[in-house]
Amino acid sequence: MTAKTILVQLHHKIETFEHLNKHLVLVIQDHLLSYMKKEFSFSHINTVPEIGDPMYFHSYKLELGNNQNYHIKLNERLSTDSSGLASAMGLKAEAKVELEIIIKTLEAKITDYTRLTI
């Protein structure tokens, strides 16, 4: 649930960052990024971050050092744009398509019992 919530929130914000020509970096633990890559479509996300992309993922892992103290280490960096983020979540490009799906779902639930008759 955390991964989906994060991706949806990022999708809402990233277009603004693109418009302002700014960058947004999500810093997360390596386990969460691994989960996101497994549960969502990340195959098109840039594994070598591109300078022009507005969205970056930086994952860090917790390691036990030689002195028996833990420290964090950069594990992986990815980058994408708003359309790449939408594709990762399987969103359609047009809101019209999404509206049609909603209407079909609602129509399927309407029965003679629930339909208004005058």
C-alpha positions, -999 to 999 in steps of 0.1 A, spaced: 0 0 0 29 24 8 44 19 -27 12 26 -45 4 57 -24 39 71 -30 37 65 -67 2 81 -70 13 112 -50 45 115 -72 24 112 -103 3 142 -91 33 163 -84 57 155 -112 39 174 -139 43 206 -119 81 199 -115 83 193 -152 66 226 -159 89 245 -135 120 226 -150 128 213 -115 138 179 -102 122 157 -76 142 130 -58 125 102 -38 150 87 -13 139 53 -2 154 21 13 165 -6 -12 138 -30 -1 110 -6 -10 125 1 -44 128 -37 -50 92 -42 -41 81 -13 -64 101 -28 -93 85 -62 -87 49 -50 -83 48 -22 -109 62 -19 -144 97 -4 -140 112 -20 -171 111 13 -191 125 34 -162 161 47 -168 186 27 -149 212 53 -158 197 85 -146 193 112 -173 199 148 -165 168 160 -182 144 137 -163 124 155 -136 119 124 -113 147 105 -96 146 74 -74 176 70 -50 177 38 -30 200 33 -1 208 1 18 218 -3 54 252 -21 58 271 -33 88 307 -18 86 340 -33 98 337 -14 131 303 -31 137 284 1 131 257 5 106 258 30 78 238 38 47 252 34 12 237 45 -22 224 13 -38 207 23 -70 196 54 -90 167 56 -115 150 84 -134 119 90 -154 93 117 -164 56 120 -158 46 96 -186 71 71 -174 57 73 -139 21 69 -153 33 38 -173 49 23 -143 15 23 -126 -4 12 -157 -24 44 -160 -40 53 -193 -28 85 -210 -63 100 -214 -88 107 -187 -116 100 -212 -106 63 -212 -107 61 -174 -141 78 -174 -154 52 -198 -142 24 -176 -159 40 -146 -192 44 -165 -191 7 -177 -184 -5 -141 -214 16 -128 -237 5 -156 -229 -32 -149 -241 -27 -113 -274 -12 -123 -302 -38 -122 -340 -36 -127 -343 -35 -89 -320 -4 -86 -331 14 -117 -354 44 -113 -388 39 -128 -414 66 -131 
